[in-house]
């Protein structure tokens, strides 16, 4: 009879999400954060009646989704997944998407939903 090593339990075999976040996706999320801050009037001490930061974030989201589409059209699914992973990480961390300000949050989420 052959002795087998015990199989790891399903809980210990599950990947750690903090460790599975790749470097290309991390750089995509960081670039998206920089791009969204470049579109924030508050970062440049500008007063504008309407808050255009949400519109700038919608543009960044649209550009990222266009990158995903272009990569899928070129059959480069690995790069498309890395951009999409960075996009979702940016959406989780960006204050525009997690803000308590309902109208800004709603406008950004609607633009993201249109893109998906």
Jmol script that loads the backbone (N, CA, C; Angstrom):
load data "model"
ATOM      1  N   UNK A   1       0.831  -1.173   0.000  1.00  0.00           N
ATOM      2  CA  UNK A   1       0.000   0.000   0.000  1.00  0.00           C
ATOM      3  C   UNK A   1       0.883   1.247   0.000  1.00  0.00           C
ATOM      4  N   UNK A   2       0.499   2.226  -0.846  1.00  0.00           N
ATOM      5  CA  UNK A   2       1.264   3.460  -0.985  1.00  0.00           C
ATOM      6  C   UNK A   2       0.726   4.490   0.000  1.00  0.00           C
ATOM      7  N   UNK A   3       1.641   5.035   0.751  1.00  0.00           N
ATOM      8  CA  UNK A   3       1.226   6.090   1.670  1.00  0.00           C
ATOM      9  C   UNK A   3       1.230   7.422   0.940  1.00  0.00           C
ATOM     10  N   UNK A   4       0.176   8.155   1.103  1.00  0.00           N
ATOM     11  CA  UNK A   4       0.076   9.470   0.469  1.00  0.00           C
ATOM     12  C   UNK A   4       0.168  10.561   1.530  1.00  0.00           C
ATOM     13  N   UNK A   5       0.686  11.670   1.077  1.00  0.00           N
ATOM     14  CA  UNK A   5       0.703  12.825   1.974  1.00  0.00           C
ATOM     15  C   UNK A   5      -0.722  13.320   2.117  1.00  0.00           C
ATOM     16  N   UNK A   6      -1.021  13.841   3.252  1.00  0.00           N
ATOM     17  CA  UNK A   6      -2.373  14.355   3.448  1.00  0.00           C
ATOM     18  C   UNK A   6      -2.596  15.582   2.571  1.00  0.00           C
ATOM     19  N   UNK A   7      -3.775  15.665   2.032  1.00  0.00           N
ATOM     20  CA  UNK A   7      -4.134  16.805   1.197  1.00  0.00           C
ATOM     21  C   UNK A   7      -4.380  18.016   2.083  1.00  0.00           C
ATOM     22  N   UNK A   8      -3.970  19.197   1.636  1.00  0.00           N
ATOM     23  CA  UNK A   8      -4.240  20.383   2.448  1.00  0.00           C
ATOM     24  C   UNK A   8      -5.737  20.662   2.472  1.00  0.00           C
ATOM     25  N   UNK A   9      -6.167  21.209   3.575  1.00  0.00           N
ATOM     26  CA  UNK A   9      -7.591  21.537   3.672  1.00  0.00           C
ATOM     27  C   UNK A   9      -7.915  22.654   2.688  1.00  0.00           C
ATOM     28  N   UNK A  10      -9.182  22.771   2.335  1.00  0.00           N
ATOM     29  CA  UNK A  10      -9.575  23.770   1.344  1.00  0.00           C
ATOM     30  C   UNK A  10      -9.328  25.180   1.859  1.00  0.00           C
ATOM     31  N   UNK A  11      -9.389  25.380   3.176  1.00  0.00           N
ATOM     32  CA  UNK A  11      -9.159  26.715   3.728  1.00  0.00           C
ATOM     33  C   UNK A  11      -7.706  27.134   3.566  1.00  0.00           C
ATOM     34  N   UNK A  12      -6.772  26.199   3.759  1.00  0.00           N
ATOM     35  CA  UNK A  12      -5.357  26.562   3.636  1.00  0.00           C
ATOM     36  C   UNK A  12      -4.918  26.589   2.180  1.00  0.00           C
ATOM     37  N   UNK A  13      -5.642  25.934   1.279  1.00  0.00           N
ATOM     38  CA  UNK A  13      -5.263  25.911  -0.124  1.00  0.00           C
ATOM     39  C   UNK A  13      -5.778  27.123  -0.888  1.00  0.00           C
ATOM     40  N   UNK A  14      -6.679  27.883  -0.281  1.00  0.00           N
ATOM     41  CA  UNK A  14      -7.235  29.054  -0.960  1.00  0.00           C
ATOM     42  C   UNK A  14      -6.154  30.122  -1.106  1.00  0.00           C
ATOM     43  N   UNK A  15      -6.092  30.770  -2.271  1.00  0.00           N
ATOM     44  CA  UNK A  15      -5.068  31.794  -2.460  1.00  0.00           C
ATOM     45  C   UNK A  15      -5.370  33.030  -1.613  1.00  0.00           C
ATOM     46  N   UNK A  16      -4.329  33.673  -1.210  1.00  0.00           N
ATOM     47  CA  UNK A  16      -4.459  34.904  -0.438  1.00  0.00           C
ATOM     48  C   UNK A  16      -4.660  36.048  -1.421  1.00  0.00           C
ATOM     49  N   UNK A  17      -5.810  36.752  -1.383  1.00  0.00           N
ATOM     50  CA  UNK A  17      -6.048  37.824  -2.350  1.00  0.00           C
ATOM     51  C   UNK A  17      -5.023  38.934  -2.276  1.00  0.00           C
ATOM     52  N   UNK A  18      -4.467  39.188  -1.102  1.00  0.00           N
ATOM     53  CA  UNK A  18      -3.467  40.245  -0.981  1.00  0.00           C
ATOM     54  C   UNK A  18      -2.193  39.885  -1.734  1.00  0.00           C
ATOM     55  N   UNK A  19      -1.899  38.590  -1.830  1.00  0.00           N
ATOM     56  CA  UNK A  19      -0.689  38.165  -2.520  1.00  0.00           C
ATOM     57  C   UNK A  19      -0.918  37.914  -4.005  1.00  0.00           C
ATOM     58  N   UNK A  20      -2.159  37.765  -4.421  1.00  0.00           N
ATOM     59  CA  UNK A  20      -2.427  37.432  -5.813  1.00  0.00           C
ATOM     60  C   UNK A  20      -2.551  38.664  -6.711  1.00  0.00           C
ATOM     61  N   UNK A  21      -2.461  39.850  -6.128  1.00  0.00           N
ATOM     62  CA  UNK A  21      -2.569  41.083  -6.891  1.00  0.00           C
ATOM     63  C   UNK A  21      -1.237  41.323  -7.590  1.00  0.00           C
ATOM     64  N   UNK A  22      -1.226  41.266  -8.923  1.00  0.00           N
ATOM     65  CA  UNK A  22       0.016  41.323  -9.687  1.00  0.00           C
ATOM     66  C   UNK A  22       0.590  42.723  -9.819  1.00  0.00           C
ATOM     67  N   UNK A  23       1.876  42.785 -10.138  1.00  0.00           N
ATOM     68  CA  UNK A  23       2.554  44.067 -10.312  1.00  0.00           C
ATOM     69  C   UNK A  23       1.994  44.886 -11.472  1.00  0.00           C
ATOM     70  N   UNK A  24       1.705  44.282 -12.646  1.00  0.00           N
ATOM     71  CA  UNK A  24       1.123  45.091 -13.720  1.00  0.00           C
ATOM     72  C   UNK A  24      -0.234  45.679 -13.341  1.00  0.00           C
ATOM     73  N   UNK A  25      -1.033  44.910 -12.603  1.00  0.00           N
ATOM     74  CA  UNK A  25      -2.332  45.418 -12.157  1.00  0.00           C
ATOM     75  C   UNK A  25      -2.148  46.521 -11.120  1.00  0.00           C
ATOM     76  N   UNK A  26      -1.161  46.361 -10.268  1.00  0.00           N
ATOM     77  CA  UNK A  26      -0.881  47.390  -9.267  1.00  0.00           C
ATOM     78  C   UNK A  26      -0.451  48.683  -9.935  1.00  0.00           C
ATOM     79  N   UNK A  27       0.401  48.594 -10.943  1.00  0.00           N
ATOM     80  CA  UNK A  27       0.833  49.811 -11.638  1.00  0.00           C
ATOM     81  C   UNK A  27      -0.323  50.441 -12.416  1.00  0.00           C
ATOM     82  N   UNK A  28      -1.241  49.628 -12.939  1.00  0.00           N
ATOM     83  CA  UNK A  28      -2.432  50.163 -13.613  1.00  0.00           C
ATOM     84  C   UNK A  28      -3.303  50.921 -12.630  1.00  0.00           C
ATOM     85  N   UNK A  29      -3.497  50.375 -11.435  1.00  0.00           N
ATOM     86  CA  UNK A  29      -4.306  51.041 -10.421  1.00  0.00           C
ATOM     87  C   UNK A  29      -3.649  52.338  -9.961  1.00  0.00           C
ATOM     88  N   UNK A  30      -2.322  52.324  -9.805  1.00  0.00           N
ATOM     89  CA  UNK A  30      -1.618  53.529  -9.388  1.00  0.00           C
ATOM     90  C   UNK A  30      -1.679  54.600 -10.475  1.00  0.00           C
ATOM     91  N   UNK A  31      -1.548  54.202 -11.733  1.00  0.00           N
ATOM     92  CA  UNK A  31      -1.649  55.156 -12.829  1.00  0.00           C
ATOM     93  C   UNK A  31      -3.054  55.738 -12.920  1.00  0.00           C
ATOM     94  N   UNK A  32      -4.069  54.907 -12.702  1.00  0.00           N
ATOM     95  CA  UNK A  32      -5.450  55.396 -12.718  1.00  0.00           C
ATOM     96  C   UNK A  32      -5.682  56.392 -11.583  1.00  0.00           C
ATOM     97  N   UNK A  33      -5.093  56.140 -10.428  1.00  0.00           N
ATOM     98  CA  UNK A  33      -5.220  57.070  -9.307  1.00  0.00           C
ATOM     99  C   UNK A  33      -4.551  58.402  -9.632  1.00  0.00           C
ATOM    100  N   UNK A  34      -3.360  58.346 -10.261  1.00  0.00           N
ATOM    101  CA  UNK A  34      -2.690  59.590 -10.662  1.00  0.00           C
ATOM    102  C   UNK A  34      -3.506  60.332 -11.714  1.00  0.00           C
ATOM    103  N   UNK A  35      -4.044  59.591 -12.683  1.00  0.00           N
ATOM    104  CA  UNK A  35      -4.851  60.216 -13.733  1.00  0.00           C
ATOM    105  C   UNK A  35      -6.109  60.862 -13.165  1.00  0.00           C
ATOM    106  N   UNK A  36      -6.733  60.215 -12.204  1.00  0.00           N
ATOM    107  CA  UNK A  36      -7.949  60.795 -11.626  1.00  0.00           C
ATOM    108  C   UNK A  36      -7.625  62.036 -10.801  1.00  0.00           C
ATOM    109  N   UNK A  37      -6.475  62.053 -10.124  1.00  0.00           N
ATOM    110  CA  UNK A  37      -6.096  63.250  -9.370  1.00  0.00           C
ATOM    111  C   UNK A  37      -5.731  64.402 -10.302  1.00  0.00           C
ATOM    112  N   UNK A  38      -5.219  64.097 -11.489  1.00  0.00           N
ATOM    113  CA  UNK A  38      -4.926  65.144 -12.468  1.00  0.00           C
ATOM    114  C   UNK A  38      -6.201  65.783 -13.003  1.00  0.00           C
ATOM    115  N   UNK A  39      -7.330  65.123 -12.809  1.00  0.00           N
ATOM    116  CA  UNK A  39      -8.613  65.643 -13.269  1.00  0.00           C
ATOM    117  C   UNK A  39      -9.439  66.232 -12.127  1.00  0.00           C
ATOM    118  N   UNK A  40      -8.834  66.375 -10.969  1.00  0.00           N
ATOM    119  CA  UNK A  40      -9.537  66.889  -9.787  1.00  0.00           C
ATOM    120  C   UNK A  40      -9.260  68.384  -9.627  1.00  0.00           C
ATOM    121  N   UNK A  41     -10.284  69.229  -9.743  1.00  0.00           N
ATOM    122  CA  UNK A  41     -10.062  70.670  -9.576  1.00  0.00           C
ATOM    123  C   UNK A  41      -9.555  71.039  -8.177  1.00  0.00           C
ATOM    124  N   UNK A  42      -9.944  70.276  -7.165  1.00  0.00           N
ATOM    125  CA  UNK A  42      -9.511  70.569  -5.803  1.00  0.00           C
ATOM    126  C   UNK A  42      -8.005  70.401  -5.632  1.00  0.00           C
ATOM    127  N   UNK A  43      -7.387  69.532  -6.413  1.00  0.00           N
ATOM    128  CA  UNK A  43      -5.947  69.321  -6.318  1.00  0.00           C
ATOM    129  C   UNK A  43      -5.165  70.536  -6.810  1.00  0.00           C
ATOM    130  N   UNK A  44      -5.815  71.384  -7.597  1.00  0.00           N
ATOM    131  CA  UNK A  44      -5.169  72.576  -8.142  1.00  0.00           C
ATOM    132  C   UNK A  44      -5.727  73.857  -7.523  1.00  0.00           C
ATOM    133  N   UNK A  45      -6.424  73.723  -6.392  1.00  0.00           N
ATOM    134  CA  UNK A  45      -7.037  74.845  -5.677  1.00  0.00           C
ATOM    135  C   UNK A  45      -7.952  75.667  -6.572  1.00  0.00           C
ATOM    136  N   UNK A  46      -8.724  74.996  -7.396  1.00  0.00           N
ATOM    137  CA  UNK A  46      -9.696  75.660  -8.256  1.00  0.00           C
ATOM    138  C   UNK A  46     -11.081  75.518  -7.652  1.00  0.00           C
ATOM    139  N   UNK A  47     -11.846  76.567  -7.738  1.00  0.00           N
ATOM    140  CA  UNK A  47     -13.235  76.475  -7.314  1.00  0.00           C
ATOM    141  C   UNK A  47     -14.109  76.459  -8.555  1.00  0.00           C
ATOM    142  N   UNK A  48     -14.852  75.417  -8.714  1.00  0.00           N
ATOM    143  CA  UNK A  48     -15.792  75.280  -9.817  1.00  0.00           C
ATOM    144  C   UNK A  48     -17.130  74.922  -9.187  1.00  0.00           C
ATOM    145  N   UNK A  49     -18.177  75.552  -9.652  1.00  0.00           N
ATOM    146  CA  UNK A  49     -19.496  75.335  -9.060  1.00  0.00           C
ATOM    147  C   UNK A  49     -19.873  73.858  -9.088  1.00  0.00           C
ATOM    148  N   UNK A  50     -19.709  73.216 -10.223  1.00  0.00           N
ATOM    149  CA  UNK A  50     -20.011  71.793 -10.352  1.00  0.00           C
ATOM    150  C   UNK A  50     -18.734  71.008 -10.087  1.00  0.00           C
ATOM    151  N   UNK A  51     -18.844  69.873  -9.460  1.00  0.00           N
ATOM    152  CA  UNK A  51     -17.673  69.064  -9.157  1.00  0.00           C
ATOM    153  C   UNK A  51     -17.345  68.182 -10.360  1.00  0.00           C
ATOM    154  N   UNK A  52     -16.294  68.523 -11.052  1.00  0.00           N
ATOM    155  CA  UNK A  52     -15.929  67.805 -12.266  1.00  0.00           C
ATOM    156  C   UNK A  52     -15.026  66.606 -11.999  1.00  0.00           C
ATOM    157  N   UNK A  53     -14.667  66.380 -10.760  1.00  0.00           N
ATOM    158  CA  UNK A  53     -13.803  65.240 -10.458  1.00  0.00           C
ATOM    159  C   UNK A  53     -14.478  63.916 -10.814  1.00  0.00           C
ATOM    160  N   UNK A  54     -15.773  63.823 -10.565  1.00  0.00           N
ATOM    161  CA  UNK A  54     -16.495  62.590 -10.908  1.00  0.00           C
ATOM    162  C   UNK A  54     -16.481  62.359 -12.415  1.00  0.00           C
ATOM    163  N   UNK A  55     -16.588  63.444 -13.181  1.00  0.00           N
ATOM    164  CA  UNK A  55     -16.531  63.302 -14.641  1.00  0.00           C
ATOM    165  C   UNK A  55     -15.131  62.871 -15.091  1.00  0.00           C
ATOM    166  N   UNK A  56     -14.119  63.394 -14.424  1.00  0.00           N
ATOM    167  CA  UNK A  56     -12.750  62.983 -14.735  1.00  0.00           C
ATOM    168  C   UNK A  56     -12.514  61.524 -14.406  1.00  0.00           C
ATOM    169  N   UNK A  57     -13.063  61.061 -13.282  1.00  0.00           N
ATOM    170  CA  UNK A  57     -12.938  59.646 -12.916  1.00  0.00           C
ATOM    171  C   UNK A  57     -13.693  58.763 -13.905  1.00  0.00           C
ATOM    172  N   UNK A  58     -14.825  59.257 -14.399  1.00  0.00           N
ATOM    173  CA  UNK A  58     -15.566  58.503 -15.410  1.00  0.00           C
ATOM    174  C   UNK A  58     -14.743  58.387 -16.686  1.00  0.00           C
ATOM    175  N   UNK A  59     -13.996  59.444 -17.015  1.00  0.00           N
ATOM    176  CA  UNK A  59     -13.129  59.388 -18.196  1.00  0.00           C
ATOM    177  C   UNK A  59     -11.992  58.389 -18.001  1.00  0.00           C
ATOM    178  N   UNK A  60     -11.403  58.370 -16.813  1.00  0.00           N
ATOM    179  CA  UNK A  60     -10.343  57.401 -16.509  1.00  0.00           C
ATOM    180  C   UNK A  60     -10.893  55.978 -16.609  1.00  0.00           C
ATOM    181  N   UNK A  61     -12.093  55.761 -16.066  1.00  0.00           N
ATOM    182  CA  UNK A  61     -12.722  54.436 -16.137  1.00  0.00           C
ATOM    183  C   UNK A  61     -12.983  54.048 -17.588  1.00  0.00           C
ATOM    184  N   UNK A  62     -13.461  54.994 -18.380  1.00  0.00           N
ATOM    185  CA  UNK A  62     -13.718  54.719 -19.793  1.00  0.00           C
ATOM    186  C   UNK A  62     -12.425  54.375 -20.532  1.00  0.00           C
ATOM    187  N   UNK A  63     -11.350  55.095 -20.235  1.00  0.00           N
ATOM    188  CA  UNK A  63     -10.069  54.807 -20.879  1.00  0.00           C
ATOM    189  C   UNK A  63      -9.550  53.422 -20.513  1.00  0.00           C
ATOM    190  N   UNK A  64      -9.720  53.036 -19.250  1.00  0.00           N
ATOM    191  CA  UNK A  64      -9.278  51.700 -18.839  1.00  0.00           C
ATOM    192  C   UNK A  64     -10.101  50.612 -19.522  1.00  0.00           C
ATOM    193  N   UNK A  65     -11.405  50.820 -19.616  1.00  0.00           N
ATOM    194  CA  UNK A  65     -12.247  49.829 -20.284  1.00  0.00           C
ATOM    195  C   UNK A  65     -11.954  49.773 -21.780  1.00  0.00           C
ATOM    196  N   UNK A  66     -11.568  50.902 -22.365  1.00  0.00           N
ATOM    197  CA  UNK A  66     -11.139  50.886 -23.771  1.00  0.00           C
ATOM    198  C   UNK A  66      -9.857  50.080 -23.949  1.00  0.00           C
ATOM    199  N   UNK A  67      -8.952  50.167 -22.959  1.00  0.00           N
ATOM    200  CA  UNK A  67      -7.729  49.351 -23.006  1.00  0.00           C
ATOM    201  C   UNK A  67      -8.068  47.865 -22.938  1.00  0.00           C
ATOM    202  N   UNK A  68      -9.009  47.518 -22.067  1.00  0.00           N
ATOM    203  CA  UNK A  68      -9.431  46.114 -21.961  1.00  0.00           C
ATOM    204  C   UNK A  68     -10.004  45.641 -23.292  1.00  0.00           C
ATOM    205  N   UNK A  69     -10.851  46.460 -23.896  1.00  0.00           N
ATOM    206  CA  UNK A  69     -11.458  46.100 -25.174  1.00  0.00           C
ATOM    207  C   UNK A  69     -10.400  45.942 -26.269  1.00  0.00           C
ATOM    208  N   UNK A  70      -9.453  46.859 -26.322  1.00  0.00           N
ATOM    209  CA  UNK A  70      -8.395  46.784 -27.344  1.00  0.00           C
ATOM    210  C   UNK A  70      -7.538  45.535 -27.155  1.00  0.00           C
ATOM    211  N   UNK A  71      -7.228  45.200 -25.903  1.00  0.00           N
ATOM    212  CA  UNK A  71      -6.429  44.002 -25.645  1.00  0.00           C
ATOM    213  C   UNK A  71      -7.197  42.729 -25.994  1.00  0.00           C
ATOM    214  N   UNK A  72      -8.491  42.711 -25.719  1.00  0.00           N
ATOM    215  CA  UNK A  72      -9.295  41.540 -26.082  1.00  0.00           C
ATOM    216  C   UNK A  72      -9.406  41.415 -27.597  1.00  0.00           C
ATOM    217  N   UNK A  73      -9.530  42.544 -28.288  1.00  0.00           N
ATOM    218  CA  UNK A  73      -9.610  42.506 -29.748  1.00  0.00           C
ATOM    219  C   UNK A  73      -8.305  42.008 -30.358  1.00  0.00           C
ATOM    220  N   UNK A  74      -7.190  42.256 -29.680  1.00  0.00           N
ATOM    221  CA  UNK A  74      -5.884  41.799 -30.156  1.00  0.00           C
ATOM    222  C   UNK A  74      -5.534  40.414 -29.614  1.00  0.00           C
ATOM    223  N   UNK A  75      -6.486  39.757 -28.965  1.00  0.00           N
ATOM    224  CA  UNK A  75      -6.299  38.424 -28.369  1.00  0.00           C
ATOM    225  C   UNK A  75      -5.191  38.399 -27.318  1.00  0.00           C
ATOM    226  N   UNK A  76      -4.986  39.509 -26.647  1.00  0.00           N
ATOM    227  CA  UNK A  76      -4.021  39.576 -25.551  1.00  0.00           C
ATOM    228  C   UNK A  76      -4.814  39.592 -24.245  1.00  0.00           C
ATOM    229  N   UNK A  77      -5.331  38.427 -23.888  1.00  0.00           N
ATOM    230  CA  UNK A  77      -6.226  38.330 -22.743  1.00  0.00           C
ATOM    231  C   UNK A  77      -5.496  38.480 -21.411  1.00  0.00           C
ATOM    232  N   UNK A  78      -4.226  38.120 -21.374  1.00  0.00           N
ATOM    233  CA  UNK A  78      -3.470  38.279 -20.137  1.00  0.00           C
ATOM    234  C   UNK A  78      -3.343  39.762 -19.794  1.00  0.00           C
ATOM    235  N   UNK A  79      -2.981  40.584 -20.774  1.00  0.00           N
ATOM    236  CA  UNK A  79      -2.879  42.022 -20.544  1.00  0.00           C
ATOM    237  C   UNK A  79      -4.245  42.622 -20.231  1.00  0.00           C
ATOM    238  N   UNK A  80      -5.291  42.150 -20.910  1.00  0.00           N
ATOM    239  CA  UNK A  80      -6.646  42.648 -20.654  1.00  0.00           C
ATOM    240  C   UNK A  80      -7.051  42.351 -19.214  1.00  0.00           C
ATOM    241  N   UNK A  81      -6.731  41.155 -18.725  1.00  0.00           N
ATOM    242  CA  UNK A  81      -7.075  40.800 -17.352  1.00  0.00           C
ATOM    243  C   UNK A  81      -6.300  41.645 -16.358  1.00  0.00           C
ATOM    244  N   UNK A  82      -5.028  41.940 -16.662  1.00  0.00           N
ATOM    245  CA  UNK A  82      -4.230  42.760 -15.758  1.00  0.00           C
ATOM    246  C   UNK A  82      -4.790  44.180 -15.661  1.00  0.00           C
ATOM    247  N   UNK A  83      -5.222  44.736 -16.790  1.00  0.00           N
ATOM    248  CA  UNK A  83      -5.819  46.068 -16.772  1.00  0.00           C
ATOM    249  C   UNK A  83      -7.145  46.028 -16.018  1.00  0.00           C
ATOM    250  N   UNK A  84      -7.935  45.002 -16.248  1.00  0.00           N
ATOM    251  CA  UNK A  84      -9.219  44.878 -15.567  1.00  0.00           C
ATOM    252  C   UNK A  84      -9.041  44.688 -14.062  1.00  0.00           C
ATOM    253  N   UNK A  85      -8.026  43.932 -13.677  1.00  0.00           N
ATOM    254  CA  UNK A  85      -7.733  43.741 -12.262  1.00  0.00           C
ATOM    255  C   UNK A  85      -7.316  45.063 -11.621  1.00  0.00           C
ATOM    256  N   UNK A  86      -6.475  45.831 -12.312  1.00  0.00           N
ATOM    257  CA  UNK A  86      -6.074  47.141 -11.808  1.00  0.00           C
ATOM    258  C   UNK A  86      -7.247  48.102 -11.730  1.00  0.00           C
ATOM    259  N   UNK A  87      -8.137  48.006 -12.707  1.00  0.00           N
ATOM    260  CA  UNK A  87      -9.337  48.851 -12.726  1.00  0.00           C
ATOM    261  C   UNK A  87     -10.211  48.577 -11.508  1.00  0.00           C
ATOM    262  N   UNK A  88     -10.437  47.304 -11.210  1.00  0.00           N
ATOM    263  CA  UNK A  88     -11.288  46.976 -10.064  1.00  0.00           C
ATOM    264  C   UNK A  88     -10.627  47.380  -8.748  1.00  0.00           C
ATOM    265  N   UNK A  89      -9.304  47.240  -8.666  1.00  0.00           N
ATOM    266  CA  UNK A  89      -8.604  47.659  -7.454  1.00  0.00           C
ATOM    267  C   UNK A  89      -8.701  49.172  -7.285  1.00  0.00           C
ATOM    268  N   UNK A  90      -8.570  49.919  -8.376  1.00  0.00           N
ATOM    269  CA  UNK A  90      -8.698  51.372  -8.317  1.00  0.00           C
ATOM    270  C   UNK A  90     -10.109  51.772  -7.880  1.00  0.00           C
ATOM    271  N   UNK A  91     -11.124  51.073  -8.388  1.00  0.00           N
ATOM    272  CA  UNK A  91     -12.505  51.382  -8.008  1.00  0.00           C
ATOM    273  C   UNK A  91     -12.743  51.147  -6.520  1.00  0.00           C
ATOM    274  N   UNK A  92     -12.089  50.140  -5.959  1.00  0.00           N
ATOM    275  CA  UNK A  92     -12.252  49.860  -4.538  1.00  0.00           C
ATOM    276  C   UNK A  92     -11.569  50.910  -3.666  1.00  0.00           C
ATOM    277  N   UNK A  93     -10.465  51.477  -4.138  1.00  0.00           N
ATOM    278  CA  UNK A  93      -9.659  52.364  -3.308  1.00  0.00           C
ATOM    279  C   UNK A  93      -9.923  53.848  -3.543  1.00  0.00           C
ATOM    280  N   UNK A  94     -10.432  54.226  -4.703  1.00  0.00           N
ATOM    281  CA  UNK A  94     -10.601  55.639  -5.015  1.00  0.00           C
ATOM    282  C   UNK A  94     -11.737  56.234  -4.194  1.00  0.00           C
ATOM    283  N   UNK A  95     -11.510  57.422  -3.650  1.00  0.00           N
ATOM    284  CA  UNK A  95     -12.506  58.048  -2.787  1.00  0.00           C
ATOM    285  C   UNK A  95     -13.746  58.472  -3.558  1.00  0.00           C
ATOM    286  N   UNK A  96     -13.642  58.696  -4.834  1.00  0.00           N
ATOM    287  CA  UNK A  96     -14.806  59.079  -5.623  1.00  0.00           C
ATOM    288  C   UNK A  96     -15.828  57.950  -5.634  1.00  0.00           C
ATOM    289  N   UNK A  97     -15.349  56.722  -5.685  1.00  0.00           N
ATOM    290  CA  UNK A  97     -16.247  55.581  -5.738  1.00  0.00           C
ATOM    291  C   UNK A  97     -16.717  55.158  -4.356  1.00  0.00           C
ATOM    292  N   UNK A  98     -15.985  55.512  -3.319  1.00  0.00           N
ATOM    293  CA  UNK A  98     -16.353  55.101  -1.968  1.00  0.00           C
ATOM    294  C   UNK A  98     -16.819  56.272  -1.123  1.00  0.00           C
ATOM    295  N   UNK A  99     -17.046  57.402  -1.741  1.00  0.00           N
ATOM    296  CA  UNK A  99     -17.404  58.628  -1.033  1.00  0.00           C
ATOM    297  C   UNK A  99     -18.815  58.538  -0.456  1.00  0.00           C
ATOM    298  N   UNK A 100     -19.017  59.263   0.636  1.00  0.00           N
ATOM    299  CA  UNK A 100     -20.352  59.358   1.215  1.00  0.00           C
ATOM    300  C   UNK A 100     -21.203  60.375   0.461  1.00  0.00           C
ATOM    301  N   UNK A 101     -20.556  61.158  -0.382  1.00  0.00           N
ATOM    302  CA  UNK A 101     -21.276  62.163  -1.158  1.00  0.00           C
ATOM    303  C   UNK A 101     -22.106  61.440  -2.217  1.00  0.00           C
ATOM    304  N   UNK A 102     -23.399  61.362  -2.015  1.00  0.00           N
ATOM    305  CA  UNK A 102     -24.262  60.491  -2.810  1.00  0.00           C
ATOM    306  C   UNK A 102     -24.285  60.858  -4.284  1.00  0.00           C
ATOM    307  N   UNK A 103     -24.394  62.130  -4.631  1.00  0.00           N
ATOM    308  CA  UNK A 103     -24.555  62.475  -6.044  1.00  0.00           C
ATOM    309  C   UNK A 103     -23.282  62.216  -6.828  1.00  0.00           C
ATOM    310  N   UNK A 104     -22.114  62.447  -6.215  1.00  0.00           N
ATOM    311  CA  UNK A 104     -20.862  62.156  -6.913  1.00  0.00           C
ATOM    312  C   UNK A 104     -20.698  60.645  -7.065  1.00  0.00           C
ATOM    313  N   UNK A 105     -20.993  59.932  -6.004  1.00  0.00           N
ATOM    314  CA  UNK A 105     -20.895  58.472  -6.013  1.00  0.00           C
ATOM    315  C   UNK A 105     -21.836  57.880  -7.073  1.00  0.00           C
ATOM    316  N   UNK A 106     -23.058  58.387  -7.114  1.00  0.00           N
ATOM    317  CA  UNK A 106     -24.043  57.875  -8.064  1.00  0.00           C
ATOM    318  C   UNK A 106     -23.616  58.152  -9.505  1.00  0.00           C
ATOM    319  N   UNK A 107     -23.115  59.342  -9.788  1.00  0.00           N
ATOM    320  CA  UNK A 107     -22.688  59.688 -11.147  1.00  0.00           C
ATOM    321  C   UNK A 107     -21.530  58.803 -11.598  1.00  0.00           C
ATOM    322  N   UNK A 108     -20.570  58.560 -10.715  1.00  0.00           N
ATOM    323  CA  UNK A 108     -19.429  57.723 -11.074  1.00  0.00           C
ATOM    324  C   UNK A 108     -19.842  56.281 -11.296  1.00  0.00           C
ATOM    325  N   UNK A 109     -20.683  55.758 -10.420  1.00  0.00           N
ATOM    326  CA  UNK A 109     -21.125  54.369 -10.561  1.00  0.00           C
ATOM    327  C   UNK A 109     -21.918  54.158 -11.851  1.00  0.00           C
ATOM    328  N   UNK A 110     -22.737  55.144 -12.222  1.00  0.00           N
ATOM    329  CA  UNK A 110     -23.515  55.014 -13.456  1.00  0.00           C
ATOM    330  C   UNK A 110     -22.595  54.968 -14.668  1.00  0.00           C
ATOM    331  N   UNK A 111     -21.540  55.764 -14.663  1.00  0.00           N
ATOM    332  CA  UNK A 111     -20.597  55.754 -15.788  1.00  0.00           C
ATOM    333  C   UNK A 111     -19.852  54.423 -15.853  1.00  0.00           C
ATOM    334  N   UNK A 112     -19.481  53.885 -14.697  1.00  0.00           N
ATOM    335  CA  UNK A 112     -18.776  52.597 -14.669  1.00  0.00           C
ATOM    336  C   UNK A 112     -19.698  51.492 -15.165  1.00  0.00           C
ATOM    337  N   UNK A 113     -20.966  51.520 -14.741  1.00  0.00           N
ATOM    338  CA  UNK A 113     -21.909  50.492 -15.186  1.00  0.00           C
ATOM    339  C   UNK A 113     -22.133  50.545 -16.688  1.00  0.00           C
ATOM    340  N   UNK A 114     -22.152  51.754 -17.260  1.00  0.00           N
ATOM    341  CA  UNK A 114     -22.301  51.896 -18.710  1.00  0.00           C
ATOM    342  C   UNK A 114     -21.125  51.248 -19.439  1.00  0.00           C
ATOM    343  N   UNK A 115     -19.932  51.386 -18.859  1.00  0.00           N
ATOM    344  CA  UNK A 115     -18.737  50.826 -19.482  1.00  0.00           C
ATOM    345  C   UNK A 115     -18.672  49.318 -19.400  1.00  0.00           C
ATOM    346  N   UNK A 116     -19.245  48.748 -18.358  1.00  0.00           N
ATOM    347  CA  UNK A 116     -19.183  47.295 -18.193  1.00  0.00           C
ATOM    348  C   UNK A 116     -20.292  46.681 -18.988  1.00  0.00           C
TER     349      UNK A 116
END
end "model"
wireframe off; spacefill off
backbone 0.3
color backbone group
